[in-house]
Amino acid sequence: MVVVNVTEGALEGEVLDNVIGGKYYSFKGIPYAAPPIGDLRFKPPQPLKPWSGVRSALKHGPNCHQYDNLMKMVIPGSEDCLYLNVYTKDIKPSKPLPVMIFIHGGAFVSGSGDSDWYAPDFLVDKDVVLVTINYRLEILGFLCLDLEEAPGNAGMKDQVAAMRWVKKNIHNFGGDPENITIFGESAGGASVSFHLVSPMSKGLFKRAIVQSGNSNAGWTTAPFYKEKARNLARLLGKDDTDDDRELLEFFKSQPIDNLINKIPNIAFFEKEKPWISLHWLIVSETQFGNNERFFTGKCTDILSNGIHEGVEVIIGHTADEALMYFSTKRPLEEIINAANNYLESFVSDEFAWNVSIPKQLEIGEKVKKYYFGNEKITRENLGPLVRIVSMVIFMYPAVQMVKAIAAKKSKVYFYQFNCHTERNIFEKLLKIEHILPGKKSVLHADDLFYLFNTDLNEPIDKSKPSYKCIDTVSKLWTNFAKYGNPTPDDSLGDKWVPFTLEKQDYLEINEKLLSRSFPDKEEIEFWESLYRQDLPQYCAIK
C-alpha cells in the first residue's frame, strides 16, 4: 500500500501489475467535489470538505445512475458520483510526468471512467500520469430550467471541477500541473472541444485530443430542453405547469430511480423517432449573479471564434463511425424502407431544425442522388447509408473544426483511425457483421481498445499485430502529451505533420502509419456546398 496527501486529506492506494509488464500505482474513487445530493441536485458542483485520517482509494466510486442506450437497460449507480482515478508508473519521478485526463463518452447519458472499460496499462507504461473521471449524466448532469438552481451544464462543470482538482493536486502523484492534456471520445470528445472554448476551462490544460465527437455537431446541444422536462414530469404524474420553479421542486422530490427509469419513454410520449434519446445536453447559459457560466452562444461559434490561445490539438475519427448505430436503431428493414421512401431520411438534424420542409426534401434528394444515384437501397448496398450517417454526425464536423483551428494558425493534427484486429470487438458484440459483409470495419469507439485495456478484450499477446497497434497508438497519444508532437522522431516510421489550409495533410492510423493528403475532398466539398447555401455557420470557411 502507498499513501499520498492531497488538499482534502490522505489517500491510500495500491500497486498493481501492468498487463504488458511492470507495475503501476493506482488510486481509485477519489472525490473531487461535494456529493451532488439533496438540495445540490442539478446545481453546479460544490467544494469538497476535507476528511480526517487516511481514506481508502482501492475501489472505484459509484457510477452516475444511468440508462445505457447500447444495452437498453438501467445501470444502477448513485447521485453521489463525482469521483476520479489516478494512475502512474512512478509516484516520485526525477522530473514531473505529463498528465492526461480522459473524459469518457456515452452520449452524455451513460458511461464511467472506471477501469472495467478504461484500464490504464498501455498509457502509464509510456511514462504519463493518467486520470479518468466520472461526471453527472442525462437529467442529473444537463437539466436546464433557466434558474439559478438549475442553470444547465452541471455535468460539464463537474468536468471542470475535476480538472481544477487535478491542477491543484496532481504534483502529489508525480504529475506536472503545467503539462496537462485532456482527451475524450464521442461525448467525451465533444466535451473536450467545448473545453477548448469555455471560459471556465481556460488555463487548465495545455493540449487536447478530440476523438469522434465535436462541439460543432448538431447532436451536442439541446433544443426544446424545457419541453422535454415537462414531458418527463407528465410521465411521472405531474400536472401540466408553466412554472419552472414548481417543475424544479417536483424533480428534486423524485427518487432517482423514477427519473432515470422513465427517460426512455419520453421519445415515445413525444411521438419522436424512437431511436432519438438525447434530451438534455449542452445549453447556452443565462447569467445569475456571479455564477460561472460554462458556455454561452451557439455550438458553431468555435468555427468563427477559434479556441483558447496556445492550445495544441489532435482531432480525428474512425473509418466507419456510424456502423455501431445500425444496431441501436430500428430493425434494418425499417431503416432501408425509410431510406427508399422518405427523402427526410437523408437530412441532418441541423437542416431539420432550421430550414423549411420543401427545402429539406430538396436537400434529401441531392444527398440520395450523390450517394446512390438511381439505385434502390437494399441490404447489398448499405455502405453509402452508413457513410452518410458517419459524415453528418462525426466526419463533417471534425473536418470543419480542423479547418477552423488551422485558419486561426493554431497547431492541429488530423487523423483517421483504421486499425482492425481482434481487439475491434463491437462489430461482433453488436451482431452487425452482416451490414457491410467482407469489409474490415472500424466502428465508433474501436480506437479505445488500443488506448485502454478492458474486461472485454482477450489477454495481450505481444506477438500479434494488435499489440503493434496498441504500442503505436499509445505512443502517438503520449508523445503528443509530452512534446506537443505525436512523432518527434522517426521511431514510428511516417511523420505526422500538422494540418494547414494549404497542404491539408492527415494521418491514417493503422499497423503502419500513412501520411496522406486531405481525405475525401470531393465528398466534403459536396456537404460544404449544402451547408454553405442554407447554414453557412456550419462551415469553417464561409
Secondary structure, 3 states (H helix, E strand, C coil): CEEEEECCEEEEEEEEECCCCCEEEEEEEEECCCCCCHHHCCCCCCCCCCCCCEEECCCCCCCECEEECCCCEEECCECCCCEEEEEECCCCCCCCEEEEEEECCCCCCCCCCCCCCCECHHHHCCCCEEEEECCCCHHHHHCEEEECCEECCHHHHHHHHHHHHHHHHHHHHCEEEEEEEEEEECHHHHHHHHHCCCCCCCCCCCEEEEECCCCCCHHHECCCHHHHHHHHHHHCCCCCCCCHHHHHHHHHHCCHHHHHHHHHHHHHHCCCCCCCCCCCCECCCCCCCCCCCCCCCCCCHHHHHCCCCCCEEEEEEECEHHHHHHCCCCCHHHHHHHHHHCHHHHCCHHHHHHCCHHHHHHHHHHHHHHHHCCCCCCHHHCHHHHHHHHHHHHHHHHHHHHHHHHHCCCCEEEEEECCCCCCCCHHHHCCCCCCCCCCCCCECCHHHHHCCECCCCCCCCCCCHHHHHHHHHHHHHHHHHHHCCCCCCCCCCCCCCCCCCCCCEEEEECCCCEEEECCCHHHHHHHHHHHHHHCHHHCCCC
